[in-house]
Amino acid sequence: MIHSNGFDQFKQDHPNLWNTTLALGVGGLSFAGTMAALTVSQSSRFQNLINSLLAANSVQAMWYVTRAAGFITYLLFWFSTVLGLAIPTRLFDRWLPRAATYDFHQFISLLALGFLGLHMGVLLVDQYMPYSLAQILVPFISPYRPLWVGIGVFAFYLALLVTITTYTRSRIGLKAFKVIHTFSLVSFLGALLHSFVSGTDTSLLAVLWLYGITAATVAIFTGYWMVKGGLKVFAKKGLSEKLRLSDNPSAGGE
């Protein structure tokens, strides 16, 4: 029997291996669950049960599922973006350990990708507006609002890139990691535009409030992150100037 402290020690000694194993485990379970669901769904008894419980034989049923998954994906990406902006600014350090915030950020990102896979995958079996695999993965060829769905596809690829580089930071270097991670803001903006314009529920007041509040919080956190970054640059320049003057006192005046 492996105790929890053994897992904690393993995480501390091999953080990259632990994160990679976690990502592969989540991906493997998601794939296995999807394949099992597809296999079971071929059973006529199972189909009859689901149809009686959820009216899944309705032409709109899958559309409702993909919209629900889309909302959950958007909220998870929003939360992940906020956490990602809070980590370098140490905004939550007084309430949460820094390592816990970072791990939670990684978990939320993986969970968001899982629901995004559901959001996209359901469209393959949707009877209301069926999509081909190419229409899901290739931008701007969607039969429904191709521009804004295409922007959503680009947002997906950027989110995937940012998540993958989280587990390859030691190989690509910290500078490249930080540059790539700034694309998460572009990914969130793409997800917001895709959801707002392509969503069939945008006319609802509650949905408009949802988009407005989430967009405003990301804007506020982004502004705070930029200000903190600017203050750090000025602080470093000021320190460099003080060191220069201390090494050469005559440089400060006549």
C-alpha distance (Angstrom), angle and dihedral (degrees) to the residues before:
residue distance angle dihedral
M1 . . .
I2 3.81 . .
H3 3.80 115.0 .
S4 3.81 123.3 -142.4
N5 3.81 91.5 -111.4
G6 3.80 87.5 60.2
F7 3.81 89.7 57.9
D8 3.80 90.4 46.9
Q9 3.79 91.2 51.8
F10 3.81 91.3 47.9
K11 3.83 90.3 50.9
Q12 3.79 90.9 51.4
D13 3.80 94.8 46.9
H14 3.82 97.1 41.9
P15 3.84 109.2 22.8
N16 3.82 96.1 158.5
L17 3.80 92.8 48.1
W18 3.82 90.8 47.3
N19 3.82 93.2 50.5
T20 3.80 92.2 46.1
T21 3.81 91.1 48.8
L22 3.80 90.4 48.7
A23 3.80 92.0 50.5
L24 3.80 92.6 47.4
G25 3.80 90.4 46.4
V26 3.81 93.2 52.5
G27 3.79 91.0 45.4
G28 3.80 92.7 46.9
L29 3.79 93.6 48.8
S30 3.81 90.9 47.3
F31 3.80 91.3 50.6
A32 3.82 93.0 45.4
G33 3.80 91.3 47.7
T34 3.79 91.8 49.7
M35 3.81 92.9 49.2
A36 3.80 91.2 46.8
A37 3.79 91.3 49.7
L38 3.80 91.3 49.4
T39 3.81 90.8 49.1
V40 3.80 94.3 47.9
S41 3.80 91.4 44.4
Q42 3.80 89.5 66.0
S43 3.79 88.9 69.7
S44 3.79 111.2 100.5
R45 3.82 91.3 -147.5
F46 3.78 90.9 53.6
Q47 3.79 91.6 48.1
N48 3.80 91.3 50.3
L49 3.80 91.0 50.0
I50 3.80 93.6 49.8
N51 3.80 91.4 45.4
S52 3.80 91.4 52.2
L53 3.81 93.1 47.0
L54 3.80 101.4 39.5
A55 3.82 106.1 13.7
A56 3.79 86.5 -120.1
N57 3.79 90.9 164.2
S58 3.81 88.6 69.9
V59 3.82 112.3 108.4
Q60 3.80 89.4 -127.6
A61 3.84 96.6 48.9
M62 3.81 97.2 90.9
W63 3.78 90.2 43.1
Y64 3.80 89.1 58.0
V65 3.80 90.4 49.2
T66 3.80 93.9 51.1
R67 3.81 91.7 46.8
A68 3.82 91.2 50.4
A69 3.81 90.5 48.2
G70 3.81 88.4 47.9
F71 3.81 92.2 55.0
I72 3.81 92.0 48.6
T73 3.81 90.9 47.1
Y74 3.80 91.8 50.9
L75 3.82 93.0 49.6
L76 3.81 91.8 47.6
F77 3.81 91.7 49.4
W78 3.79 89.1 48.7
F79 3.80 91.6 51.3
S80 3.80 91.4 45.4
T81 3.82 90.5 50.7
V82 3.80 92.1 50.1
L83 3.81 91.3 49.4
G84 3.81 90.4 46.8
L85 3.81 90.2 54.6
A86 3.80 92.4 44.8
I87 3.82 95.6 53.2
P88 3.85 99.1 66.9
T89 3.82 91.5 40.5
R90 3.83 92.3 49.4
L91 3.80 87.7 -134.2
F92 3.81 95.5 149.8
D93 3.80 97.8 36.2
R94 3.81 93.6 104.7
W95 3.82 91.1 58.2
L96 3.81 104.2 29.4
P97 3.81 132.7 32.5
R98 3.78 109.8 -104.9
A99 3.81 92.9 -123.1
A100 3.81 90.8 51.8
T101 3.81 91.6 51.9
Y102 3.80 90.7 50.2
D103 3.82 93.7 47.8
F104 3.81 91.1 46.5
H105 3.81 89.6 50.3
Q106 3.81 90.5 53.5
F107 3.80 92.7 47.1
I108 3.81 93.1 49.4
S109 3.82 90.1 49.6
L110 3.81 91.6 53.1
L111 3.80 91.4 45.6
A112 3.80 90.3 50.8
L113 3.81 90.7 53.1
G114 3.81 89.3 49.9
F115 3.81 92.7 54.8
L116 3.79 89.6 42.7
G117 3.81 88.2 56.8
L118 3.80 88.5 52.7
H119 3.82 90.9 47.1
M120 3.80 90.9 53.6
G121 3.80 99.1 35.0
V122 3.80 96.1 54.4
L123 3.81 89.1 60.7
L124 3.81 88.5 67.5
V125 3.82 90.8 65.7
D126 3.80 97.6 32.2
Q127 3.81 112.8 126.9
Y128 3.79 95.6 -165.8
M129 3.81 96.6 60.1
P130 3.82 110.6 -3.8
Y131 3.80 119.1 -156.8
S132 3.78 130.0 -156.7
L133 3.80 120.7 -133.9
A134 3.81 90.3 -107.4
Q135 3.81 91.7 52.5
I136 3.80 89.4 53.8
L137 3.81 97.7 45.9
V138 3.83 102.9 32.5
P139 3.81 115.5 71.2
F140 3.81 123.1 -122.1
I141 3.83 99.8 12.4
S142 3.79 96.3 92.9
P143 3.82 115.0 127.8
Y144 3.82 88.1 -136.9
R145 3.82 118.8 63.1
P146 3.82 93.4 -33.0
L147 3.83 96.4 -166.7
W148 3.79 96.8 54.3
V149 3.80 95.0 37.5
G150 3.81 87.0 49.9
I151 3.80 89.9 54.1
G152 3.80 87.6 53.1
V153 3.82 89.7 52.7
F154 3.81 90.4 52.3
A155 3.81 89.2 48.9
F156 3.82 88.6 53.7
Y157 3.81 93.0 52.3
L158 3.81 91.7 48.0
A159 3.81 91.4 49.3
L160 3.80 89.7 49.2
L161 3.82 91.0 50.0
V162 3.80 92.7 49.3
T163 3.82 92.1 48.0
I164 3.81 93.8 48.2
T165 3.80 93.2 49.8
T166 3.80 88.8 55.3
Y167 3.81 87.0 71.5
T168 3.83 95.5 41.8
R169 3.80 98.5 47.6
S170 3.80 93.5 117.6
R171 3.81 90.5 55.8
I172 3.82 101.0 43.6
G173 3.80 96.0 39.3
L174 3.79 132.5 -118.1
K175 3.82 95.2 -86.9
A176 3.82 94.0 53.8
F177 3.80 89.5 42.9
K178 3.80 91.8 56.0
V179 3.81 93.2 46.3
I180 3.80 92.8 49.9
H181 3.81 91.3 46.0
T182 3.81 91.1 59.1
F183 3.81 85.7 67.9
S184 3.79 87.2 72.1
L185 3.81 86.9 78.2
V186 3.81 90.0 54.2
S187 3.80 88.9 47.1
F188 3.80 91.6 52.7
L189 3.80 91.4 47.8
G190 3.81 89.5 50.9
A191 3.80 91.0 49.0
L192 3.81 90.0 49.4
L193 3.82 93.4 50.7
H194 3.79 91.9 44.2
S195 3.80 92.7 49.8
F196 3.79 95.6 42.5
V197 3.81 97.9 47.9
S198 3.81 101.3 29.7
G199 3.80 97.2 38.8
T200 3.78 116.0 103.4
D201 3.82 90.4 -150.7
T202 3.80 98.5 56.9
S203 3.80 92.7 104.9
L204 3.82 89.9 65.1
L205 3.80 113.5 100.6
A206 3.82 93.3 -135.8
V207 3.81 90.9 53.8
L208 3.80 91.9 48.7
W209 3.80 89.4 52.2
L210 3.81 89.5 48.6
Y211 3.80 93.1 54.4
G212 3.79 92.4 42.2
I213 3.80 95.9 50.8
T214 3.80 95.2 44.2
A215 3.81 92.7 46.6
A216 3.81 91.1 48.2
T217 3.81 93.6 50.4
V218 3.81 92.2 49.8
A219 3.82 89.6 48.8
I220 3.82 91.0 50.6
F221 3.81 93.5 46.9
T222 3.82 90.3 46.2
G223 3.80 91.3 51.7
Y224 3.80 91.0 49.1
W225 3.82 90.7 48.1
M226 3.82 91.2 50.8
V227 3.81 92.7 47.4
K228 3.80 92.0 49.0
G229 3.80 89.8 48.6
G230 3.81 91.1 49.6
L231 3.80 91.8 49.2
K232 3.80 89.9 52.0
V233 3.82 90.6 52.7
F234 3.81 91.8 49.5
A235 3.81 90.7 46.2
K236 3.80 91.2 52.7
K237 3.81 91.3 48.3
G238 3.80 90.6 49.4
L239 3.80 91.5 49.9
S240 3.80 91.1 48.4
E241 3.81 90.0 51.0
K242 3.81 92.1 50.2
L243 3.80 91.1 50.0
R244 3.80 90.6 48.9
L245 3.81 91.8 51.2
S246 3.81 92.4 46.2
D247 3.81 90.4 52.6
N248 3.82 91.5 46.5
P249 3.83 110.9 26.4
S250 3.80 92.7 178.5
A251 3.83 89.6 63.8
G252 3.83 90.3 71.9
G253 3.78 95.4 66.7
E254 3.76 146.5 -35.2
